[in-house]
């Protein structure tokens, strides 16, 4: 019988075929090692939680009656038979005086912290030429210049303060040498129902006192004459700004000399 392959062909198969088969085996082993399929053979599988389902019958909740606390029964409200008192009529407000009125009708009565207004009949002021003498040995001195509506405050020869001021309309502010004779934190002007903070009384006009004070406060809380400092607006007093009057009030002493001039 003839052999299927000659010796030369068999040698050629051994020389070429065996290396190719070996190389193929190597590639197959390498692919198997890097393939995800092979990883599943060497990795312990992660256990998967089994979810079991079942039907459960839940009992319907029973209704419980609400417990209402017992208490004392409320009495039926009684109705008042009395009629409400009719409010009394408010007195007519007297208007503020105008600049055409005489100084005698604009003198301010000063009452310390008196809440109710008191009517004062107009009188012609009888200005004291000079204030009563006080035993004051200090060096403080206040000068009010009506012509330029200004106040100059001295301690000895040193000018301590210089304030814009307002004096009385129609020459209602007296001229002369006076002194601080009273100090009231918040004086009440009964004639016109106004409050005058930082009151320094300086002279008497008849039975009423004129002084130095801050811009007056109306019952509504508004500030009277705001924006008019530096021109005559008052009823005889010397008016300063709120801050300036506070400085002067705490600086001045009873007996401090006050000179008012043209």
LOPAKOL-103705 format. One line per 3 residues: number of its first residue (from 0); their letters; for each residue x negated, y negated, z of C-alpha. Coordinates in Angstrom, 1 decimal. Each point is the difference from the previous one (the first is absolute). Example, Ala and Ser with C-alpha at 12.3 -4.5 7.8 and 13.67 -1.06 7.14 Angstrom:
2
0> AS> -12.3/4.5/7.8  -1.4/-3.4/-0.7
***
This chain:
262
0> XXX> 0.0/0.0/0.0  -1.2/-3.4/-0.8  -0.4/-2.5/2.8
3> XXX> 2.1/-3.1/-0.1  -2.9/-2.4/0.5  -3.5/0.3/-1.2
6> XXX> -2.8/-0.4/2.3  -0.7/-3.6/-1.2  3.5/-1.0/0.5
9> XXX> 0.1/1.4/3.5  -3.1/-1.8/0.9  1.5/-3.2/-1.3
12> XXX> 3.2/0.6/2.1  -2.2/0.5/3.1  -2.0/-3.1/-0.7
15> XXX> 2.9/-2.3/-0.7  3.0/1.6/1.5  -1.2/0.7/3.5
18> XXX> -1.2/-3.6/0.7  3.3/-1.4/-1.3  1.9/2.4/2.1
21> XXX> -2.1/-0.9/3.1  0.4/-3.7/-0.7  3.7/0.5/-0.3
24> XXX> 0.2/1.8/3.3  -1.9/-2.8/1.7  2.4/-2.6/-1.5
27> XXX> 3.0/2.0/1.1  -1.3/0.3/3.5  -0.8/-3.7/0.2
30> XXX> 3.5/-0.9/-1.3  1.6/2.3/2.6  -2.0/-1.6/2.8
33> XXX> 1.0/-3.6/-0.9  3.5/0.7/-1.0  2.8/-1.0/2.5
36> XXX> 1.4/3.5/-0.5  -3.1/1.5/1.7  0.4/-2.4/2.9
39> XXX> 3.3/1.5/0.9  -1.7/3.4/0.4  -2.4/-1.3/2.7
42> XXX> 2.2/-2.7/1.7  2.4/1.0/2.8  3.4/-1.1/-1.1
45> XXX> 1.7/-2.7/2.1  3.0/1.3/1.7  3.2/-1.7/-1.1
48> XXX> 2.7/-0.7/2.6  3.1/1.7/-0.8  3.1/-2.1/0.3
51> XXX> 3.1/1.9/1.1  3.4/-1.5/-0.4  3.1/0.9/1.8
54> XXX> 3.4/-1.5/0.6  0.9/-1.2/3.5  3.5/-0.9/1.1
57> XXX> 0.0/-3.0/2.3  2.9/-0.4/2.3  2.1/-3.1/-0.4
60> XXX> -0.5/-2.4/3.0  3.0/-0.3/2.3  1.4/-3.5/0.6
63> XXX> -0.4/-1.3/3.6  2.3/-2.7/1.2  -1.9/-3.2/1.0
66> XXX> -0.1/-0.8/3.6  1.3/-3.5/0.7  -1.0/-1.4/3.4
69> XXX> 2.8/-1.1/2.2  -0.1/-3.4/1.5  2.1/-2.8/1.4
72> XXX> 2.6/-1.2/-2.4  -0.5/-3.6/-1.1  2.7/-2.4/1.1
75> XXX> 1.8/-1.8/-2.8  -1.5/-3.5/-0.3  2.2/-2.7/1.6
78> XXX> 0.7/-3.1/-1.9  -0.3/-3.5/1.5  3.1/-2.0/0.1
81> XXX> -1.7/-3.2/0.7  -0.6/-2.4/-2.9  -3.5/-1.0/-0.8
84> XXX> -0.8/-3.5/1.1  -0.1/-2.5/-2.8  -3.6/-1.4/-0.3
87> XXX> -0.2/-3.7/0.9  -0.9/-2.4/-2.8  -3.6/-1.0/-0.3
90> XXX> -0.7/-3.6/0.7  -0.8/-2.2/-3.0  -3.8/-0.2/-0.5
93> XXX> -1.3/-3.5/0.1  -2.1/-0.7/-3.1  -3.6/-0.9/0.3
96> XXX> -0.7/-3.7/0.1  -1.2/-1.7/-3.2  -2.8/-2.5/-0.3
99> XXX> 2.5/-2.9/0.0  0.9/0.6/3.7  -1.5/-2.2/2.6
102> XXX> -2.8/1.4/2.3  2.4/-0.2/3.0  2.1/2.7/-1.5
105> XXX> -2.9/2.4/-0.5  -1.5/0.3/3.4  -0.6/3.6/1.0
108> XXX> 0.9/1.4/3.4  -2.4/2.7/1.1  1.1/2.8/2.2
111> XXX> -2.3/2.9/0.8  1.3/3.3/-1.5  3.7/-1.0/0.3
114> XXX> 2.1/2.2/-2.3  3.1/-2.1/-0.3  0.1/-3.4/-1.7
117> XXX> 0.9/-3.0/2.1  1.5/-3.1/-1.7  -1.8/-3.2/0.8
120> XXX> 1.7/-3.3/-0.8  -2.2/-2.1/-2.3  -1.8/-2.7/1.9
123> XXX> -2.4/-2.8/-1.1  -3.4/1.2/1.1  -1.8/-2.2/2.5
126> XXX> -3.6/1.0/-0.6  -2.4/-0.2/2.9  -2.8/-2.3/-1.0
129> XXX> -2.5/2.4/1.6  0.2/3.3/1.6  -0.3/0.4/3.7
132> XXX> -3.6/0.2/1.2  -1.3/3.5/0.6  -3.1/0.8/2.1
135> XXX> -1.8/1.4/-3.0  -3.7/0.0/0.1  -0.6/2.1/-3.2
138> XXX> -1.4/-1.2/-3.3  2.7/1.3/-2.3  1.8/-2.6/-2.2
141> XXX> 2.7/0.2/-2.7  0.5/-2.8/-2.5  3.0/-0.1/-2.3
144> XXX> -0.2/-2.3/-3.0  3.5/-0.8/-1.4  -1.3/-1.8/-3.0
147> XXX> -1.7/3.1/-1.5  2.1/2.6/1.8  -3.0/1.6/1.6
150> XXX> -1.1/1.2/3.4  -3.6/-0.1/1.3  -1.0/2.1/3.0
153> XXX> -3.1/-1.0/1.9  -2.0/1.5/2.9  -2.1/-3.0/1.1
156> XXX> -1.5/-1.4/-3.2  0.3/3.3/-1.9  2.8/0.5/-2.5
159> XXX> 1.3/3.4/0.8  3.1/0.2/-2.3  1.5/-2.0/-2.8
162> XXX> 3.6/0.8/-0.9  2.6/-1.2/-2.5  2.9/-1.1/2.0
165> XXX> 3.5/-1.5/-0.4  1.5/-2.7/2.2  3.6/-1.3/0.3
168> XXX> 2.0/-1.4/-2.8  1.0/-3.7/0.2  -2.9/-0.7/2.4
171> XXX> 1.6/2.3/2.6  -3.4/0.9/1.6  -1.1/-2.4/2.7
174> XXX> -3.4/-1.7/-0.2  -2.2/-0.2/3.1  -2.2/1.9/2.4
177> XXX> 1.5/3.1/1.6  -1.0/3.3/1.5  1.0/3.6/-0.2
180> XXX> 2.6/0.3/2.8  1.5/3.4/-0.7  -0.9/3.3/-1.8
183> XXX> 2.8/2.4/-1.1  -0.7/3.0/-2.1  3.3/-0.2/-1.9
186> XXX> 2.2/-3.1/0.8  3.6/-0.2/-1.0  1.4/-3.1/-1.7
189> XXX> 3.6/0.0/1.2  1.2/-2.9/-2.2  -0.7/1.7/-3.3
192> XXX> -0.1/3.7/1.2  -3.6/0.6/-1.0  -3.1/1.6/1.7
195> XXX> -3.3/-1.8/0.1  -3.0/2.3/0.7  -3.1/-1.3/1.8
198> XXX> 1.6/-3.0/1.6  -2.2/-2.7/1.5  2.2/-2.7/1.5
201> XXX> -1.7/-3.5/-0.2  2.6/-2.7/0.9  3.6/-0.7/0.9
204> XXX> 2.5/-1.7/-2.2  2.7/-0.9/2.5  1.0/3.3/1.6
207> XXX> -1.5/2.1/-2.8  -3.5/1.2/-0.6  -1.9/-0.3/-3.3
210> XXX> -3.1/2.1/-0.6  -2.3/1.8/-2.3  1.1/3.4/-1.4
213> XXX> 0.0/2.5/-2.9  2.5/-0.1/-2.9  3.4/0.6/1.6
216> XXX> 1.8/3.4/-0.4  3.7/0.0/-0.9  2.4/2.6/1.6
219> XXX> -0.1/1.9/-3.3  -3.8/0.5/0.4  -0.9/-2.4/-2.8
222> XXX> -2.6/-2.7/0.5  1.2/-3.6/-0.1  -2.1/-2.5/-2.1
225> XXX> -2.3/2.7/-1.4  -2.0/-1.5/-2.8  0.6/-3.6/1.1
228> XXX> -2.9/-0.5/2.4  -1.9/-3.2/-0.6  3.1/-2.2/-0.3
231> XXX> 2.4/-1.4/2.6  2.7/2.6/0.6  0.6/0.4/3.7
234> XXX> 2.4/-1.6/2.5  -2.8/-1.6/1.9  -2.4/2.9/0.8
237> XXX> -3.4/0.7/-1.5  0.3/3.2/-2.1  -2.9/2.3/-0.9
240> XXX> -0.3/3.3/-1.9  0.6/3.2/2.0  -3.6/1.0/0.1
243> XXX> -1.3/-3.5/0.7  2.5/-0.6/2.8  -1.0/3.3/1.6
246> XXX> -3.7/-1.1/0.0  1.0/-3.4/1.6  2.3/1.6/2.5
249> XXX> -2.7/2.3/1.4  -2.7/-2.8/-0.2  1.9/-2.8/1.7
252> XXX> 0.4/-0.4/3.8  2.5/-1.8/2.1  -1.1/-3.6/0.1
255> XXX> -1.9/0.1/-3.3  0.1/-3.5/-1.5  2.2/-0.5/-3.1
258> XXX> -0.2/-3.3/-2.0  2.5/-0.7/-2.8  -0.8/-2.9/-2.3
261> X> 0.6/-1.4/-3.5
***
